[in-house]
Amino acid sequence: MVEPAAKREAAEYLIKNYQMSERLACRLVVQSLSTKRYKSRNKTLDGELKIKLIQLAQANQRFGYRRLRACLAN
C-alpha cells in the first residue's frame, strides 16, 4: 500500500513534467483531490518544551494529556 505522501509526490511529478491537470494526475495515481491538497496543521514541539513535557509525564504517570498541558501552562 502506498502512503498519501508518495501519491502526492507522484501527482506533482506528473503535473510538472507532463503539464497534466491536477484532476487527471490524481485520477492516474488513484488519489482524491482533497487528499492531494491537504496541508498538515501539526506543529512540532520545540526541544525545550518537549523535554519539559517528558519530565512531567515521567514524574506524574497517571496524568493525562490535558492535565500535563495545564501543568505546562503554570
mmCIF file of the N, C-alpha and C atoms, coordinates in Angstrom:
data_MODEL
# 
_entry.id   MODEL 
# 
loop_
_atom_site.group_PDB 
_atom_site.id 
_atom_site.type_symbol 
_atom_site.label_atom_id 
_atom_site.label_alt_id 
_atom_site.label_comp_id 
_atom_site.label_asym_id 
_atom_site.label_entity_id 
_atom_site.label_seq_id 
_atom_site.pdbx_PDB_ins_code 
_atom_site.Cartn_x 
_atom_site.Cartn_y 
_atom_site.Cartn_z 
_atom_site.occupancy 
_atom_site.B_iso_or_equiv 
_atom_site.pdbx_formal_charge 
_atom_site.auth_seq_id 
_atom_site.auth_comp_id 
_atom_site.auth_asym_id 
_atom_site.auth_atom_id 
_atom_site.pdbx_PDB_model_num 
ATOM 1   N N  . MET A 1 1  ? 0.847  -1.184 0.000   1.00 0.00 ? 1  MET A N  1 
ATOM 2   C CA . MET A 1 1  ? 0.000  0.000  0.000   1.00 0.00 ? 1  MET A CA 1 
ATOM 3   C C  . MET A 1 1  ? 0.891  1.246  0.000   1.00 0.00 ? 1  MET A C  1 
ATOM 4   N N  . VAL A 1 2  ? 0.566  2.198  -0.803  1.00 0.00 ? 2  VAL A N  1 
ATOM 5   C CA . VAL A 1 2  ? 1.359  3.413  -0.940  1.00 0.00 ? 2  VAL A CA 1 
ATOM 6   C C  . VAL A 1 2  ? 0.766  4.510  -0.058  1.00 0.00 ? 2  VAL A C  1 
ATOM 7   N N  . GLU A 1 3  ? 1.629  5.233  0.614   1.00 0.00 ? 3  GLU A N  1 
ATOM 8   C CA . GLU A 1 3  ? 1.172  6.309  1.502   1.00 0.00 ? 3  GLU A CA 1 
ATOM 9   C C  . GLU A 1 3  ? 0.699  7.515  0.698   1.00 0.00 ? 3  GLU A C  1 
ATOM 10  N N  . PRO A 1 4  ? -0.196 8.320  1.296   1.00 0.00 ? 4  PRO A N  1 
ATOM 11  C CA . PRO A 1 4  ? -0.694 9.509  0.605   1.00 0.00 ? 4  PRO A CA 1 
ATOM 12  C C  . PRO A 1 4  ? 0.426  10.482 0.203   1.00 0.00 ? 4  PRO A C  1 
ATOM 13  N N  . ALA A 1 5  ? 1.469  10.580 1.024   1.00 0.00 ? 5  ALA A N  1 
ATOM 14  C CA . ALA A 1 5  ? 2.568  11.496 0.702   1.00 0.00 ? 5  ALA A CA 1 
ATOM 15  C C  . ALA A 1 5  ? 3.260  11.072 -0.593  1.00 0.00 ? 5  ALA A C  1 
ATOM 16  N N  . ALA A 1 6  ? 3.440  9.772  -0.800  1.00 0.00 ? 6  ALA A N  1 
ATOM 17  C CA . ALA A 1 6  ? 4.077  9.279  -2.027  1.00 0.00 ? 6  ALA A CA 1 
ATOM 18  C C  . ALA A 1 6  ? 3.179  9.539  -3.233  1.00 0.00 ? 6  ALA A C  1 
ATOM 19  N N  . LYS A 1 7  ? 1.881  9.376  -3.039  1.00 0.00 ? 7  LYS A N  1 
ATOM 20  C CA . LYS A 1 7  ? 0.943  9.658  -4.132  1.00 0.00 ? 7  LYS A CA 1 
ATOM 21  C C  . LYS A 1 7  ? 0.926  11.143 -4.464  1.00 0.00 ? 7  LYS A C  1 
ATOM 22  N N  . ARG A 1 8  ? 1.045  11.996 -3.418  1.00 0.00 ? 8  ARG A N  1 
ATOM 23  C CA . ARG A 1 8  ? 1.114  13.442 -3.648  1.00 0.00 ? 8  ARG A CA 1 
ATOM 24  C C  . ARG A 1 8  ? 2.321  13.789 -4.507  1.00 0.00 ? 8  ARG A C  1 
ATOM 25  N N  . GLU A 1 9  ? 3.462  13.196 -4.169  1.00 0.00 ? 9  GLU A N  1 
ATOM 26  C CA . GLU A 1 9  ? 4.688  13.453 -4.928  1.00 0.00 ? 9  GLU A CA 1 
ATOM 27  C C  . GLU A 1 9  ? 4.548  12.968 -6.368  1.00 0.00 ? 9  GLU A C  1 
ATOM 28  N N  . ALA A 1 10 ? 3.944  11.806 -6.553  1.00 0.00 ? 10 ALA A N  1 
ATOM 29  C CA . ALA A 1 10 ? 3.750  11.273 -7.900  1.00 0.00 ? 10 ALA A CA 1 
ATOM 30  C C  . ALA A 1 10 ? 2.846  12.191 -8.722  1.00 0.00 ? 10 ALA A C  1 
ATOM 31  N N  . ALA A 1 11 ? 1.784  12.673 -8.099  1.00 0.00 ? 11 ALA A N  1 
ATOM 32  C CA . ALA A 1 11 ? 0.873  13.582 -8.798  1.00 0.00 ? 11 ALA A CA 1 
ATOM 33  C C  . ALA A 1 11 ? 1.593  14.885 -9.156  1.00 0.00 ? 11 ALA A C  1 
ATOM 34  N N  . GLU A 1 12 ? 2.390  15.415 -8.238  1.00 0.00 ? 12 GLU A N  1 
ATOM 35  C CA . GLU A 1 12 ? 3.151  16.638 -8.521  1.00 0.00 ? 12 GLU A CA 1 
ATOM 36  C C  . GLU A 1 12 ? 4.128  16.429 -9.674  1.00 0.00 ? 12 GLU A C  1 
ATOM 37  N N  . TYR A 1 13 ? 4.757  15.263 -9.701  1.00 0.00 ? 13 TYR A N  1 
ATOM 38  C CA . TYR A 1 13 ? 5.684  14.939 -10.789 1.00 0.00 ? 13 TYR A CA 1 
ATOM 39  C C  . TYR A 1 13 ? 4.961  14.957 -12.130 1.00 0.00 ? 13 TYR A C  1 
ATOM 40  N N  . LEU A 1 14 ? 3.791  14.328 -12.178 1.00 0.00 ? 14 LEU A N  1 
ATOM 41  C CA . LEU A 1 14 ? 3.018  14.302 -13.421 1.00 0.00 ? 14 LEU A CA 1 
ATOM 42  C C  . LEU A 1 14 ? 2.589  15.704 -13.847 1.00 0.00 ? 14 LEU A C  1 
ATOM 43  N N  . ILE A 1 15 ? 2.190  16.506 -12.886 1.00 0.00 ? 15 ILE A N  1 
ATOM 44  C CA . ILE A 1 15 ? 1.737  17.866 -13.187 1.00 0.00 ? 15 ILE A CA 1 
ATOM 45  C C  . ILE A 1 15 ? 2.873  18.707 -13.748 1.00 0.00 ? 15 ILE A C  1 
ATOM 46  N N  . LYS A 1 16 ? 4.044  18.638 -13.114 1.00 0.00 ? 16 LYS A N  1 
ATOM 47  C CA . LYS A 1 16 ? 5.170  19.473 -13.531 1.00 0.00 ? 16 LYS A CA 1 
ATOM 48  C C  . LYS A 1 16 ? 5.820  19.000 -14.821 1.00 0.00 ? 16 LYS A C  1 
ATOM 49  N N  . ASN A 1 17 ? 6.049  17.694 -14.946 1.00 0.00 ? 17 ASN A N  1 
ATOM 50  C CA . ASN A 1 17 ? 6.814  17.188 -16.084 1.00 0.00 ? 17 ASN A CA 1 
ATOM 51  C C  . ASN A 1 17 ? 5.981  16.901 -17.325 1.00 0.00 ? 17 ASN A C  1 
ATOM 52  N N  . TYR A 1 18 ? 4.697  16.680 -17.161 1.00 0.00 ? 18 TYR A N  1 
ATOM 53  C CA . TYR A 1 18 ? 3.856  16.353 -18.309 1.00 0.00 ? 18 TYR A CA 1 
ATOM 54  C C  . TYR A 1 18 ? 2.754  17.372 -18.541 1.00 0.00 ? 18 TYR A C  1 
ATOM 55  N N  . GLN A 1 19 ? 2.809  18.518 -17.866 1.00 0.00 ? 19 GLN A N  1 
ATOM 56  C CA . GLN A 1 19 ? 1.811  19.579 -17.998 1.00 0.00 ? 19 GLN A CA 1 
ATOM 57  C C  . GLN A 1 19 ? 0.394  18.999 -17.920 1.00 0.00 ? 19 GLN A C  1 
ATOM 58  N N  . MET A 1 20 ? 0.205  18.137 -16.954 1.00 0.00 ? 20 MET A N  1 
ATOM 59  C CA . MET A 1 20 ? -1.069 17.458 -16.765 1.00 0.00 ? 20 MET A CA 1 
ATOM 60  C C  . MET A 1 20 ? -1.906 18.239 -15.763 1.00 0.00 ? 20 MET A C  1 
ATOM 61  N N  . SER A 1 21 ? -3.207 18.162 -15.888 1.00 0.00 ? 21 SER A N  1 
ATOM 62  C CA . SER A 1 21 ? -4.070 18.838 -14.926 1.00 0.00 ? 21 SER A CA 1 
ATOM 63  C C  . SER A 1 21 ? -4.007 18.091 -13.586 1.00 0.00 ? 21 SER A C  1 
ATOM 64  N N  . GLU A 1 22 ? -4.311 18.818 -12.534 1.00 0.00 ? 22 GLU A N  1 
ATOM 65  C CA . GLU A 1 22 ? -4.287 18.226 -11.195 1.00 0.00 ? 22 GLU A CA 1 
ATOM 66  C C  . GLU A 1 22 ? -5.309 17.097 -11.091 1.00 0.00 ? 22 GLU A C  1 
ATOM 67  N N  . ARG A 1 23 ? -6.462 17.301 -11.665 1.00 0.00 ? 23 ARG A N  1 
ATOM 68  C CA . ARG A 1 23 ? -7.531 16.301 -11.615 1.00 0.00 ? 23 ARG A CA 1 
ATOM 69  C C  . ARG A 1 23 ? -7.113 15.010 -12.317 1.00 0.00 ? 23 ARG A C  1 
ATOM 70  N N  . LEU A 1 24 ? -6.522 15.116 -13.495 1.00 0.00 ? 24 LEU A N  1 
ATOM 71  C CA . LEU A 1 24 ? -6.100 13.933 -14.239 1.00 0.00 ? 24 LEU A CA 1 
ATOM 72  C C  . LEU A 1 24 ? -4.947 13.222 -13.535 1.00 0.00 ? 24 LEU A C  1 
ATOM 73  N N  . ALA A 1 25 ? -4.007 13.975 -13.013 1.00 0.00 ? 25 ALA A N  1 
ATOM 74  C CA . ALA A 1 25 ? -2.871 13.385 -12.295 1.00 0.00 ? 25 ALA A CA 1 
ATOM 75  C C  . ALA A 1 25 ? -3.356 12.604 -11.078 1.00 0.00 ? 25 ALA A C  1 
ATOM 76  N N  . CYS A 1 26 ? -4.297 13.158 -10.345 1.00 0.00 ? 26 CYS A N  1 
ATOM 77  C CA . CYS A 1 26 ? -4.845 12.468 -9.176  1.00 0.00 ? 26 CYS A CA 1 
ATOM 78  C C  . CYS A 1 26 ? -5.592 11.206 -9.589  1.00 0.00 ? 26 CYS A C  1 
ATOM 79  N N  . ARG A 1 27 ? -6.293 11.282 -10.685 1.00 0.00 ? 27 ARG A N  1 
ATOM 80  C CA . ARG A 1 27 ? -7.031 10.115 -11.160 1.00 0.00 ? 27 ARG A CA 1 
ATOM 81  C C  . ARG A 1 27 ? -6.056 8.995  -11.543 1.00 0.00 ? 27 ARG A C  1 
ATOM 82  N N  . LEU A 1 28 ? -4.923 9.342  -12.164 1.00 0.00 ? 28 LEU A N  1 
ATOM 83  C CA . LEU A 1 28 ? -3.945 8.337  -12.580 1.00 0.00 ? 28 LEU A CA 1 
ATOM 84  C C  . LEU A 1 28 ? -3.251 7.668  -11.395 1.00 0.00 ? 28 LEU A C  1 
ATOM 85  N N  . VAL A 1 29 ? -2.979 8.421  -10.325 1.00 0.00 ? 29 VAL A N  1 
ATOM 86  C CA . VAL A 1 29 ? -2.319 7.822  -9.152  1.00 0.00 ? 29 VAL A CA 1 
ATOM 87  C C  . VAL A 1 29 ? -3.331 7.322  -8.130  1.00 0.00 ? 29 VAL A C  1 
ATOM 88  N N  . VAL A 1 30 ? -4.616 7.362  -8.474  1.00 0.00 ? 30 VAL A N  1 
ATOM 89  C CA . VAL A 1 30 ? -5.728 6.904  -7.626  1.00 0.00 ? 30 VAL A CA 1 
ATOM 90  C C  . VAL A 1 30 ? -5.679 7.603  -6.266  1.00 0.00 ? 30 VAL A C  1 
ATOM 91  N N  . GLN A 1 31 ? -5.870 8.908  -6.325  1.00 0.00 ? 31 GLN A N  1 
ATOM 92  C CA . GLN A 1 31 ? -5.872 9.740  -5.126  1.00 0.00 ? 31 GLN A CA 1 
ATOM 93  C C  . GLN A 1 31 ? -6.940 10.817 -5.281  1.00 0.00 ? 31 GLN A C  1 
ATOM 94  N N  . SER A 1 32 ? -7.638 11.109 -4.193  1.00 0.00 ? 32 SER A N  1 
ATOM 95  C CA . SER A 1 32 ? -8.658 12.148 -4.277  1.00 0.00 ? 32 SER A CA 1 
ATOM 96  C C  . SER A 1 32 ? -7.996 13.525 -4.267  1.00 0.00 ? 32 SER A C  1 
ATOM 97  N N  . LEU A 1 33 ? -8.683 14.492 -4.833  1.00 0.00 ? 33 LEU A N  1 
ATOM 98  C CA . LEU A 1 33 ? -8.148 15.855 -4.873  1.00 0.00 ? 33 LEU A CA 1 
ATOM 99  C C  . LEU A 1 33 ? -7.969 16.423 -3.470  1.00 0.00 ? 33 LEU A C  1 
ATOM 100 N N  . SER A 1 34 ? -8.900 16.116 -2.571  1.00 0.00 ? 34 SER A N  1 
ATOM 101 C CA . SER A 1 34 ? -8.800 16.652 -1.209  1.00 0.00 ? 34 SER A CA 1 
ATOM 102 C C  . SER A 1 34 ? -7.578 16.107 -0.491  1.00 0.00 ? 34 SER A C  1 
ATOM 103 N N  . THR A 1 35 ? -7.207 14.852 -0.749  1.00 0.00 ? 35 THR A N  1 
ATOM 104 C CA . THR A 1 35 ? -6.006 14.282 -0.136  1.00 0.00 ? 35 THR A CA 1 
ATOM 105 C C  . THR A 1 35 ? -4.760 14.942 -0.703  1.00 0.00 ? 35 THR A C  1 
ATOM 106 N N  . LYS A 1 36 ? -4.771 15.228 -1.978  1.00 0.00 ? 36 LYS A N  1 
ATOM 107 C CA . LYS A 1 36 ? -3.601 15.881 -2.599  1.00 0.00 ? 36 LYS A CA 1 
ATOM 108 C C  . LYS A 1 36 ? -3.415 17.295 -2.075  1.00 0.00 ? 36 LYS A C  1 
ATOM 109 N N  . ARG A 1 37 ? -4.506 17.998 -1.865  1.00 0.00 ? 37 ARG A N  1 
ATOM 110 C CA . ARG A 1 37 ? -4.435 19.392 -1.440  1.00 0.00 ? 37 ARG A CA 1 
ATOM 111 C C  . ARG A 1 37 ? -4.284 19.560 0.068   1.00 0.00 ? 37 ARG A C  1 
ATOM 112 N N  . TYR A 1 38 ? -4.298 18.470 0.828   1.00 0.00 ? 38 TYR A N  1 
ATOM 113 C CA . TYR A 1 38 ? -4.244 18.517 2.287   1.00 0.00 ? 38 TYR A CA 1 
ATOM 114 C C  . TYR A 1 38 ? -2.952 19.154 2.779   1.00 0.00 ? 38 TYR A C  1 
ATOM 115 N N  . LYS A 1 39 ? -3.072 20.076 3.723   1.00 0.00 ? 39 LYS A N  1 
ATOM 116 C CA . LYS A 1 39 ? -1.920 20.715 4.379   1.00 0.00 ? 39 LYS A CA 1 
ATOM 117 C C  . LYS A 1 39 ? -2.012 20.400 5.867   1.00 0.00 ? 39 LYS A C  1 
ATOM 118 N N  . SER A 1 40 ? -0.990 19.803 6.409   1.00 0.00 ? 40 SER A N  1 
ATOM 119 C CA . SER A 1 40 ? -0.979 19.440 7.820   1.00 0.00 ? 40 SER A CA 1 
ATOM 120 C C  . SER A 1 40 ? -0.876 20.691 8.687   1.00 0.00 ? 40 SER A C  1 
ATOM 121 N N  . ARG A 1 41 ? -1.617 20.697 9.779   1.00 0.00 ? 41 ARG A N  1 
ATOM 122 C CA . ARG A 1 41 ? -1.566 21.815 10.726  1.00 0.00 ? 41 ARG A CA 1 
ATOM 123 C C  . ARG A 1 41 ? -0.785 21.442 11.974  1.00 0.00 ? 41 ARG A C  1 
ATOM 124 N N  . ASN A 1 42 ? -0.177 20.274 11.957  1.00 0.00 ? 42 ASN A N  1 
ATOM 125 C CA . ASN A 1 42 ? 0.561  19.773 13.101  1.00 0.00 ? 42 ASN A CA 1 
ATOM 126 C C  . ASN A 1 42 ? 1.811  20.622 13.336  1.00 0.00 ? 42 ASN A C  1 
ATOM 127 N N  . LYS A 1 43 ? 1.909  21.174 14.507  1.00 0.00 ? 43 LYS A N  1 
ATOM 128 C CA . LYS A 1 43 ? 3.080  21.962 14.864  1.00 0.00 ? 43 LYS A CA 1 
ATOM 129 C C  . LYS A 1 43 ? 3.933  21.109 15.795  1.00 0.00 ? 43 LYS A C  1 
ATOM 130 N N  . THR A 1 44 ? 5.173  20.891 15.435  1.00 0.00 ? 44 THR A N  1 
ATOM 131 C CA . THR A 1 44 ? 6.043  20.063 16.261  1.00 0.00 ? 44 THR A CA 1 
ATOM 132 C C  . THR A 1 44 ? 6.519  20.861 17.465  1.00 0.00 ? 44 THR A C  1 
ATOM 133 N N  . LEU A 1 45 ? 6.720  20.164 18.548  1.00 0.00 ? 45 LEU A N  1 
ATOM 134 C CA . LEU A 1 45 ? 7.186  20.801 19.771  1.00 0.00 ? 45 LEU A CA 1 
ATOM 135 C C  . LEU A 1 45 ? 8.663  21.137 19.652  1.00 0.00 ? 45 LEU A C  1 
ATOM 136 N N  . ASP A 1 46 ? 9.058  22.279 20.173  1.00 0.00 ? 46 ASP A N  1 
ATOM 137 C CA . ASP A 1 46 ? 10.473 22.606 20.178  1.00 0.00 ? 46 ASP A CA 1 
ATOM 138 C C  . ASP A 1 46 ? 11.167 21.759 21.243  1.00 0.00 ? 46 ASP A C  1 
ATOM 139 N N  . GLY A 1 47 ? 12.469 21.681 21.190  1.00 0.00 ? 47 GLY A N  1 
ATOM 140 C CA . GLY A 1 47 ? 13.245 20.797 22.043  1.00 0.00 ? 47 GLY A CA 1 
ATOM 141 C C  . GLY A 1 47 ? 13.039 21.003 23.529  1.00 0.00 ? 47 GLY A C  1 
ATOM 142 N N  . GLU A 1 48 ? 13.112 22.248 23.992  1.00 0.00 ? 48 GLU A N  1 
ATOM 143 C CA . GLU A 1 48 ? 12.994 22.546 25.419  1.00 0.00 ? 48 GLU A CA 1 
ATOM 144 C C  . GLU A 1 48 ? 11.610 22.182 25.965  1.00 0.00 ? 48 GLU A C  1 
ATOM 145 N N  . LEU A 1 49 ? 10.574 22.525 25.217  1.00 0.00 ? 49 LEU A N  1 
ATOM 146 C CA . LEU A 1 49 ? 9.206  22.218 25.633  1.00 0.00 ? 49 LEU A CA 1 
ATOM 147 C C  . LEU A 1 49 ? 8.971  20.710 25.669  1.00 0.00 ? 49 LEU A C  1 
ATOM 148 N N  . LYS A 1 50 ? 9.516  20.019 24.682  1.00 0.00 ? 50 LYS A N  1 
ATOM 149 C CA . LYS A 1 50 ? 9.360  18.568 24.615  1.00 0.00 ? 50 LYS A CA 1 
ATOM 150 C C  . LYS A 1 50 ? 10.035 17.899 25.811  1.00 0.00 ? 50 LYS A C  1 
ATOM 151 N N  . ILE A 1 51 ? 11.219 18.348 26.167  1.00 0.00 ? 51 ILE A N  1 
ATOM 152 C CA . ILE A 1 51 ? 11.941 17.784 27.313  1.00 0.00 ? 51 ILE A CA 1 
ATOM 153 C C  . ILE A 1 51 ? 11.157 18.007 28.596  1.00 0.00 ? 51 ILE A C  1 
ATOM 154 N N  . LYS A 1 52 ? 10.616 19.214 28.771  1.00 0.00 ? 52 LYS A N  1 
ATOM 155 C CA . LYS A 1 52 ? 9.840  19.518 29.968  1.00 0.00 ? 52 LYS A CA 1 
ATOM 156 C C  . LYS A 1 52 ? 8.575  18.661 30.042  1.00 0.00 ? 52 LYS A C  1 
ATOM 157 N N  . LEU A 1 53 ? 7.914  18.450 28.910  1.00 0.00 ? 53 LEU A N  1 
ATOM 158 C CA . LEU A 1 53 ? 6.718  17.626 28.861  1.00 0.00 ? 53 LEU A CA 1 
ATOM 159 C C  . LEU A 1 53 ? 7.030  16.173 29.213  1.00 0.00 ? 53 LEU A C  1 
ATOM 160 N N  . ILE A 1 54 ? 8.135  15.665 28.712  1.00 0.00 ? 54 ILE A N  1 
ATOM 161 C CA . ILE A 1 54 ? 8.545  14.291 29.021  1.00 0.00 ? 54 ILE A CA 1 
ATOM 162 C C  . ILE A 1 54 ? 8.862  14.142 30.507  1.00 0.00 ? 54 ILE A C  1 
ATOM 163 N N  . GLN A 1 55 ? 9.544  15.138 31.077  1.00 0.00 ? 55 GLN A N  1 
ATOM 164 C CA . GLN A 1 55 ? 9.858  15.090 32.510  1.00 0.00 ? 55 GLN A CA 1 
ATOM 165 C C  . GLN A 1 55 ? 8.588  15.107 33.353  1.00 0.00 ? 55 GLN A C  1 
ATOM 166 N N  . LEU A 1 56 ? 7.632  15.957 32.992  1.00 0.00 ? 56 LEU A N  1 
ATOM 167 C CA . LEU A 1 56 ? 6.356  15.997 33.711  1.00 0.00 ? 56 LEU A CA 1 
ATOM 168 C C  . LEU A 1 56 ? 5.608  14.668 33.602  1.00 0.00 ? 56 LEU A C  1 
ATOM 169 N N  . ALA A 1 57 ? 5.592  14.078 32.424  1.00 0.00 ? 57 ALA A N  1 
ATOM 170 C CA . ALA A 1 57 ? 4.886  12.818 32.214  1.00 0.00 ? 57 ALA A CA 1 
ATOM 171 C C  . ALA A 1 57 ? 5.524  11.684 33.002  1.00 0.00 ? 57 ALA A C  1 
ATOM 172 N N  . GLN A 1 58 ? 6.855  11.691 33.106  1.00 0.00 ? 58 GLN A N  1 
ATOM 173 C CA . GLN A 1 58 ? 7.532  10.653 33.873  1.00 0.00 ? 58 GLN A CA 1 
ATOM 174 C C  . GLN A 1 58 ? 7.309  10.832 35.367  1.00 0.00 ? 58 GLN A C  1 
ATOM 175 N N  . ALA A 1 59 ? 7.268  12.060 35.823  1.00 0.00 ? 59 ALA A N  1 
ATOM 176 C CA . ALA A 1 59 ? 7.056  12.330 37.250  1.00 0.00 ? 59 ALA A CA 1 
ATOM 177 C C  . ALA A 1 59 ? 5.605  12.072 37.654  1.00 0.00 ? 59 ALA A C  1 
ATOM 178 N N  . ASN A 1 60 ? 4.675  12.299 36.751  1.00 0.00 ? 60 ASN A N  1 
ATOM 179 C CA . ASN A 1 60 ? 3.239  12.146 37.041  1.00 0.00 ? 60 ASN A CA 1 
ATOM 180 C C  . ASN A 1 60 ? 2.628  11.193 36.022  1.00 0.00 ? 60 ASN A C  1 
ATOM 181 N N  . GLN A 1 61 ? 2.893  9.923  36.163  1.00 0.00 ? 61 GLN A N  1 
ATOM 182 C CA . GLN A 1 61 ? 2.491  8.947  35.150  1.00 0.00 ? 61 GLN A CA 1 
ATOM 183 C C  . GLN A 1 61 ? 0.982  8.800  35.012  1.00 0.00 ? 61 GLN A C  1 
ATOM 184 N N  . ARG A 1 62 ? 0.244  9.164  36.031  1.00 0.00 ? 62 ARG A N  1 
ATOM 185 C CA . ARG A 1 62 ? -1.206 8.988  35.971  1.00 0.00 ? 62 ARG A CA 1 
ATOM 186 C C  . ARG A 1 62 ? -1.911 10.186 35.335  1.00 0.00 ? 62 ARG A C  1 
ATOM 187 N N  . PHE A 1 63 ? -1.175 11.251 35.063  1.00 0.00 ? 63 PHE A N  1 
ATOM 188 C CA . PHE A 1 63 ? -1.773 12.433 34.456  1.00 0.00 ? 63 PHE A CA 1 
ATOM 189 C C  . PHE A 1 63 ? -2.021 12.180 32.974  1.00 0.00 ? 63 PHE A C  1 
ATOM 190 N N  . GLY A 1 64 ? -3.135 12.678 32.483  1.00 0.00 ? 64 GLY A N  1 
ATOM 191 C CA . GLY A 1 64 ? -3.433 12.610 31.060  1.00 0.00 ? 64 GLY A CA 1 
ATOM 192 C C  . GLY A 1 64 ? -2.865 13.833 30.350  1.00 0.00 ? 64 GLY A C  1 
ATOM 193 N N  . TYR A 1 65 ? -3.081 13.885 29.055  1.00 0.00 ? 65 TYR A N  1 
ATOM 194 C CA . TYR A 1 65 ? -2.506 14.983 28.278  1.00 0.00 ? 65 TYR A CA 1 
ATOM 195 C C  . TYR A 1 65 ? -3.103 16.330 28.656  1.00 0.00 ? 65 TYR A C  1 
ATOM 196 N N  . ARG A 1 66 ? -4.370 16.360 29.046  1.00 0.00 ? 66 ARG A N  1 
ATOM 197 C CA . ARG A 1 66 ? -4.990 17.638 29.417  1.00 0.00 ? 66 ARG A CA 1 
ATOM 198 C C  . ARG A 1 66 ? -4.361 18.200 30.692  1.00 0.00 ? 66 ARG A C  1 
ATOM 199 N N  . ARG A 1 67 ? -4.165 17.323 31.651  1.00 0.00 ? 67 ARG A N  1 
ATOM 200 C CA . ARG A 1 67 ? -3.589 17.772 32.921  1.00 0.00 ? 67 ARG A CA 1 
ATOM 201 C C  . ARG A 1 67 ? -2.126 18.168 32.746  1.00 0.00 ? 67 ARG A C  1 
ATOM 202 N N  . LEU A 1 68 ? -1.401 17.429 31.916  1.00 0.00 ? 68 LEU A N  1 
ATOM 203 C CA . LEU A 1 68 ? 0.003  17.782 31.645  1.00 0.00 ? 68 LEU A CA 1 
ATOM 204 C C  . LEU A 1 68 ? 0.085  19.138 30.952  1.00 0.00 ? 68 LEU A C  1 
ATOM 205 N N  . ARG A 1 69 ? -0.831 19.397 30.057  1.00 0.00 ? 69 ARG A N  1 
ATOM 206 C CA . ARG A 1 69 ? -0.849 20.687 29.364  1.00 0.00 ? 69 ARG A CA 1 
ATOM 207 C C  . ARG A 1 69 ? -1.119 21.814 30.362  1.00 0.00 ? 69 ARG A C  1 
ATOM 208 N N  . ALA A 1 70 ? -2.026 21.560 31.314  1.00 0.00 ? 70 ALA A N  1 
ATOM 209 C CA . ALA A 1 70 ? -2.307 22.552 32.356  1.00 0.00 ? 70 ALA A CA 1 
ATOM 210 C C  . ALA A 1 70 ? -1.075 22.790 33.221  1.00 0.00 ? 70 ALA A C  1 
ATOM 211 N N  . CYS A 1 71 ? -0.331 21.732 33.511  1.00 0.00 ? 71 CYS A N  1 
ATOM 212 C CA . CYS A 1 71 ? 0.906  21.873 34.288  1.00 0.00 ? 71 CYS A CA 1 
ATOM 213 C C  . CYS A 1 71 ? 1.953  22.687 33.512  1.00 0.00 ? 71 CYS A C  1 
ATOM 214 N N  . LEU A 1 72 ? 1.997  22.514 32.217  1.00 0.00 ? 72 LEU A N  1 
ATOM 215 C CA . LEU A 1 72 ? 2.942  23.272 31.388  1.00 0.00 ? 72 LEU A CA 1 
ATOM 216 C C  . LEU A 1 72 ? 2.594  24.755 31.383  1.00 0.00 ? 72 LEU A C  1 
ATOM 217 N N  . ALA A 1 73 ? 1.304  25.065 31.428  1.00 0.00 ? 73 ALA A N  1 
ATOM 218 C CA . ALA A 1 73 ? 0.863  26.465 31.403  1.00 0.00 ? 73 ALA A CA 1 
ATOM 219 C C  . ALA A 1 73 ? 1.262  27.198 32.682  1.00 0.00 ? 73 ALA A C  1 
ATOM 220 N N  . ASN A 1 74 ? 1.393  26.456 33.779  1.00 0.00 ? 74 ASN A N  1 
ATOM 221 C CA . ASN A 1 74 ? 1.750  27.086 35.065  1.00 0.00 ? 74 ASN A CA 1 
ATOM 222 C C  . ASN A 1 74 ? 3.203  27.363 35.190  1.00 0.00 ? 74 ASN A C  1 
# 
